[in-house]
């Protein structure tokens, strides 16, 4: 039996960060991953550029049934701590809108940095490892402090501390599974219902044909549900609606609920109606769509016209009443559609729900039910908004556990 101080299940962002900080404390660390190579989600994130953190990290950027849980870890390992590490390795990066930080070159820079830090503190990483059984042991003859025994296809391993950082259910092609939730349940933990987050919307009604015709077209706007609103780009796809606004709203959307789009986000409804009335005075013989072509793609304007003011499509502005123009302005500011669902875990960037945080220590990430057992990263019921927040949770939760395992 191979004995270690710490075994970490999952060589993703949180697992590698935990390994680094445990190793810095002189702990003998083994990281096991079922995949053929480590950090796959890091490598594909941000279009291969890795949106590794955000300049503006607040607790409000995270979703959890226990919203205060994330605060302790985020305060103890901030975005500035991770940026300092990136700068220490001289990795070139840049800021995009909303404080998002991306590598200039490749996400490989971030992964290589983490692996280099692991190497410095003698972390052992094994891939293609299938864990067949996890048991607790008492009075181990192999190692007096061992609490856990793992039977795998690579042999039997024991450790005093066991860290679950195996991720959620999102993007199964990268090797994700519900393994971490199974471990939690094995040790008596409550796992909150999971669902796909940061995921595009799909449609099965007449709007599906509209989205297909507009596929590839993006427009800046505000998308809302009853619970949240985001001002970002809205992208039409052959399946429905994607883009940053849709991904953000998907975290708050409930099945059966409509989403509302406002494609004039910088103008109040009254202002938009007044601008239409001015056009009526100045260009009474023209059609409304003619003026909207100056702002939007022709294909979008024609779809909007068919959906929102079909009976007035061929009516000159001068023939439209002020109340009709007000109605059109209202419709453009409150363009409502009801998704049939989302694309699901196949394309989701994060998994909502997970291991109930009320049963974990917010300081150490340790289980309150089983000494020496820790849960970090996406497997926990903490999910970030789009824009580097999920990586920051991975760094922060991994660092928190790394101080105590």
HELIX and SHEET records of a PDB file:
HELIX    1   1 UNK A   13  UNK A   24  1                                  12    
HELIX    2   2 UNK A   40  UNK A   44  1                                   5    
HELIX    3   3 UNK A   45  UNK A   48  5                                   4    
HELIX    4   4 UNK A   59  UNK A   61  5                                   3    
HELIX    5   5 UNK A   69  UNK A   76  1                                   8    
HELIX    6   6 UNK A   79  UNK A   88  1                                  10    
HELIX    7   7 UNK A   97  UNK A   99  5                                   3    
HELIX    8   8 UNK A  108  UNK A  120  1                                  13    
HELIX    9   9 UNK A  172  UNK A  174  5                                   3    
HELIX   10  10 UNK A  179  UNK A  186  1                                   8    
HELIX   11  11 UNK A  207  UNK A  213  1                                   7    
HELIX   12  12 UNK A  243  UNK A  250  1                                   8    
HELIX   13  13 UNK A  269  UNK A  282  1                                  14    
HELIX   14  14 UNK A  288  UNK A  292  1                                   5    
HELIX   15  15 UNK A  298  UNK A  308  1                                  11    
HELIX   16  16 UNK A  310  UNK A  312  5                                   3    
HELIX   17  17 UNK A  317  UNK A  319  5                                   3    
HELIX   18  18 UNK A  322  UNK A  333  1                                  12    
HELIX   19  19 UNK A  344  UNK A  346  5                                   3    
HELIX   20  20 UNK A  357  UNK A  359  5                                   3    
HELIX   21  21 UNK A  377  UNK A  379  5                                   3    
HELIX   22  22 UNK A  389  UNK A  402  1                                  14    
SHEET    1   A 6 UNK A 124  UNK A 126  0                                        
SHEET    2   A 6 UNK A  29  UNK A  32  1                                        
SHEET    3   A 6 UNK A   2  UNK A   9  1                                        
SHEET    4   A 6 UNK A 155  UNK A 164  1                                        
SHEET    5   A 6 UNK A 148  UNK A 152 -1                                        
SHEET    6   A 6 UNK A 131  UNK A 136 -1                                        
SHEET    1   B 5 UNK A 124  UNK A 126  0                                        
SHEET    2   B 5 UNK A  29  UNK A  32  1                                        
SHEET    3   B 5 UNK A   2  UNK A   9  1                                        
SHEET    4   B 5 UNK A 155  UNK A 164  1                                        
SHEET    5   B 5 UNK A 373  UNK A 375  1                                        
SHEET    1   C 3 UNK A  51  UNK A  54  0                                        
SHEET    2   C 3 UNK A 100  UNK A 103 -1                                        
SHEET    3   C 3 UNK A  93  UNK A  95 -1                                        
SHEET    1   D 2 UNK A  62  UNK A  63  0                                        
SHEET    2   D 2 UNK A 383  UNK A 384 -1                                        
SHEET    1   E 2 UNK A 191  UNK A 197  0                                        
SHEET    2   E 2 UNK A 350  UNK A 355 -1                                        
SHEET    1   F 7 UNK A 335  UNK A 337  0                                        
SHEET    2   F 7 UNK A 259  UNK A 262 -1                                        
SHEET    3   F 7 UNK A 218  UNK A 224 -1                                        
SHEET    4   F 7 UNK A 229  UNK A 236 -1                                        
SHEET    5   F 7 UNK A 240  UNK A 242 -1                                        
SHEET    6   F 7 UNK A 201  UNK A 202 -1                                        
SHEET    7   F 7 UNK A 341  UNK A 342 -1                                        
END                                                                             
